């Protein structure tokens, strides 16, 4: 992520596209193939997603999933009525 930020600040590349890529990665999403190729060409190296993906605490993950299931169940109940 730091390398992408340096590309943005240096003006080396399409700033809008690089900012989009940066935000996409910060959200833990996988890049589109074309964006991955673009970024790798700008950085001159392959991207290791394991180093980029934000680490999430397992308890936080479980609570997020519980919240999503509760929300889904509420929507199902409302739809049935």
N, C-alpha and C positions, 0 to 999 in steps of 0.2 A: 504494500500500500504506500509505503514511503517513496518507493521508486516512481510510482504513478504520480504522486503529489509533486515530485521533483520535475517530472515531465511537464506537468501543468504549469508550474511556476516558471519554468525555463521557456515556455512557449514552443517547445519541441513537439509538434503534432497538433492534431485537432483538439483544441482545449475543451470544447463542448462534449465531444465524444469521450475524451479522457475523464472528464468529471462524471459523466454518466457511468462509465466503467467503474470508477472509484466508488460511487454510491451503490452501485449494483453489488460490488464485492463486499462492501461494508455491511450490506443487508444479508450476507451469507448466500447470495444467489450465484448460480453458475452462469458464466458468460456465454453469450451466443458465440457460435464457432467463428463468425466473421470478426467479432470484437476480440476474441481470444487471439486470433491470428494477427490482427492489427497491433494489439498490445505486445505480443511476443516479438513482432518485427521492430517495434519501437524500443523495446528493452534489450533486444538481442539475445534473448534466452527464453526457455520454456517456463511456463507458470506452474508452480506446485500449489495446488489449491489447498492442500493440507496445512500449509503455512499461512494461508490467507484467511480461511474460514474462521469466523469468530467462535470462540469456545463458549459453550453454554453449560452452565451448571445443571446436572441431571435433575436436581429438585426443581429448578426453574422450568426445565423442559416438561416435567411431569405436571406441574401446576398449570402451565400453558395448555397442555393437552386436556387436562380436566376442565379448564375453562371453556375450551372449544367444544368439548362434548356436551357440557351443560347448555351452552348456547344453541347447539344443534338440536338437542332434545326439546328446548323451549320452542324453537322454530317449528319442529315437527308437531308439537302439541297444538300450537296456534293454527297451523295449516289444517289439522284434522277437525278443528272446531268451526 
